[in-house]
Amino acid sequence: MTPREIRAALILRGVKQRDVAQELGVSEAIVSQVISRKRTSERIERAIARAIGRPVHEVFPKEVA
């Protein structure tokens, strides 16, 4: 999913980036960076995927070189 699609899916579920951040004890900026793929965190990726009800590999596919 693209960052825009992830953000839209969160909105449709009524979940804010702030909600994910608070649940994990991290800053909202870090959650935003993970969504934008400027930072990686399997823990945060799993939480975002869970929040939108999709498997993590669909939300954050790993690129194969």
N, C-alpha and C positions, 0 to 999 in steps of 0.2 A: 504494500500500500504506500502511496505517496504521503508525505507529511500533511498535505491538505486533506486527503481522504481520512487519515487517522484523526485529525482534529474534528472533521465533520462527523465521524462515527462517534467520537466522544460526546459531541454536542447532542446528537440524536439520542444517546443513552442518558443524557442529563448529567454527564460527568465532566467536571472541569479539571484542567491540568493541576490546579491547586489541590483538588481532592486527592488525586493520585500522589502528589508530592507529600501531603500531610499524612496519608496512609503509610508512606514509606519513610517518613522523617527526613526528606530531602527538600531542596529548594524547588520552587516552580520553574526556575531558570534551567535547572538540570533536566527536569522532565521535558521541557521544551527543546533542549539540545539533543536529547535522545530521539524525540519525535523527528527533529530536523536532520538526524543522523550526523550531527557534529560531535557527538559523544556516544559511546556504547556502554551499555549496562544491561546484562541479561536480567537482572532483578527488576529493573524498571521496565524493560521491554515486556517481561512476563506480566507485570501489573497492568500495563496499558492494554495488552492483548486481552487479559481477563476482563478489564473494564468494558471493552467493546464486544466481548463474547466471540472472539476469533482466536484460532490457534496462533501462537507466536510466530511460527514459520510463515504464515500468510501475511501477518502485519509487518514483520521485519525479516524478509527473506535474506538469507546470507548469499552474497555474490560468490560465484564460482569463477575462478580465473582460468 
